[in-house]
Amino acid sequence: MLTEIVRALRGKDIEALSEVYAEDAVLEEISSLHRPAHPSVTSGRPAILERLKNEVFRDPISGWSRQLDSAEILDGFETDDAVAFLEVRTYEAGDQIVVQHLARKKNGLINHDRIVVAWDAE
């Protein structure tokens, strides 16, 4: 699965990235916009696909479009039941977003992905 995630991110292929999620998967985000007491929760692969499209190519604060320069996976590991990795996205303007994923798997696909997100303020 990590190989597919790396390939999708490097290819900027959000459709392929969404395919690692189960149809009924849950994506839960904790960030400065979504505090631990009230995380953002997205359910279902179609909703996760739309969220990924919006978040990878849009600024989380202002909402303006931005060009992804590169995306890399650092420190990833995978077992039969889980996958965890650090995703680093760099945009053409030079700003970066870091996303720590801790995901549970079911039948070979991500069933629940809890992410912690941090980004450059400027």
C-alpha positions as CSV (number, residue, x, y, z in Angstrom):
1,M,0.0,0.0,0.0
2,L,2.8,2.5,0.8
3,T,4.1,1.9,-2.8
4,E,0.7,2.9,-4.2
5,I,0.5,6.0,-2.0
6,V,4.0,7.1,-3.0
7,R,3.3,6.5,-6.7
8,A,0.0,8.5,-6.5
9,L,1.5,11.4,-4.6
10,R,4.5,11.7,-6.8
11,G,2.3,11.5,-9.9
12,K,-0.2,14.0,-8.3
13,D,-2.9,11.4,-9.0
14,I,-5.6,12.1,-6.4
15,E,-7.9,9.5,-8.0
16,A,-5.3,6.8,-7.4
17,L,-4.6,8.1,-3.9
18,S,-8.3,7.7,-3.1
19,E,-8.2,4.0,-4.2
20,V,-6.3,3.0,-1.1
21,Y,-9.4,3.9,1.0
22,A,-12.2,1.5,1.6
23,E,-15.7,2.5,0.3
24,D,-16.8,3.2,3.9
25,A,-13.5,4.7,5.1
26,V,-13.2,7.5,7.6
27,L,-10.7,10.3,7.4
28,E,-10.3,12.3,10.6
29,E,-8.2,15.5,10.7
30,I,-6.7,17.3,13.7
31,S,-5.0,20.6,12.9
32,S,-5.1,24.3,13.8
33,L,-8.4,24.5,11.9
34,H,-9.8,21.3,13.5
35,R,-9.0,21.0,17.1
36,P,-8.8,17.7,18.9
37,A,-12.2,18.2,20.6
38,H,-13.8,18.7,17.2
39,P,-11.8,17.0,14.5
40,S,-12.9,17.2,10.9
41,V,-14.4,13.9,9.9
42,T,-15.0,12.7,6.3
43,S,-16.8,9.4,5.6
44,G,-16.8,7.3,2.4
45,R,-14.4,7.1,-0.5
46,P,-16.2,9.6,-2.7
47,A,-16.2,12.2,0.0
48,I,-12.6,11.5,0.8
49,L,-11.7,11.9,-2.9
50,E,-13.4,15.3,-3.0
51,R,-11.7,16.4,0.2
52,L,-8.3,15.3,-1.2
53,K,-8.8,17.2,-4.4
54,N,-9.7,20.4,-2.4
55,E,-7.0,20.1,0.2
56,V,-4.0,19.1,-2.0
57,F,-4.6,21.9,-4.6
58,R,-6.1,24.6,-2.4
59,D,-4.9,26.7,0.5
60,P,-6.6,25.6,3.8
61,I,-7.0,29.1,5.1
62,S,-7.8,31.3,2.1
63,G,-9.1,28.7,-0.3
64,W,-7.1,29.9,-3.3
65,S,-5.7,27.5,-5.8
66,R,-2.1,26.5,-5.6
67,Q,0.3,24.4,-7.6
68,L,1.8,21.3,-6.0
69,D,5.5,21.0,-6.8
70,S,6.3,17.8,-5.0
71,A,5.0,15.3,-2.4
72,E,7.1,12.8,-0.6
73,I,6.6,10.1,2.0
74,L,9.0,9.9,5.0
75,D,9.3,7.4,7.7
76,G,6.6,5.1,6.5
77,F,5.8,1.6,7.8
78,E,3.1,-0.9,7.2
79,T,1.7,-4.1,8.8
80,D,-1.3,-6.3,7.8
81,D,-3.6,-4.1,9.9
82,A,-2.1,-0.6,9.8
83,V,0.0,1.9,7.8
84,A,1.7,5.0,9.2
85,F,3.7,7.6,7.3
86,L,4.7,11.3,7.2
87,E,3.7,13.1,4.0
88,V,5.5,16.3,3.1
89,R,4.0,18.4,0.3
90,T,5.9,21.4,-1.2
91,Y,4.1,24.0,-3.3
92,E,5.6,26.2,-6.0
93,A,5.5,29.2,-3.7
94,G,7.9,27.3,-1.4
95,D,5.4,26.6,1.4
96,Q,5.1,23.2,2.9
97,I,2.4,21.0,4.5
98,V,3.3,18.1,6.8
99,V,0.7,15.4,7.3
100,Q,1.2,12.5,9.8
101,H,-1.0,9.6,9.0
102,L,-1.9,6.8,11.4
103,A,-4.3,4.5,9.6
104,R,-6.0,1.2,10.3
105,K,-6.6,-1.2,7.5
106,K,-9.4,-3.7,6.8
107,N,-9.2,-6.2,3.8
108,G,-6.1,-4.5,2.5
109,L,-7.5,-0.9,2.3
110,I,-7.5,2.0,4.7
111,N,-10.6,1.9,6.9
112,H,-9.8,4.7,9.3
113,D,-7.1,7.4,8.7
114,R,-6.3,9.8,11.6
115,I,-4.2,12.6,10.4
116,V,-2.4,15.5,12.1
117,V,-1.7,18.4,9.8
118,A,0.7,21.4,10.1
119,W,1.5,24.0,7.5
120,D,3.7,27.0,7.0
121,A,2.0,30.1,8.1
122,E,3.3,32.2,5.2
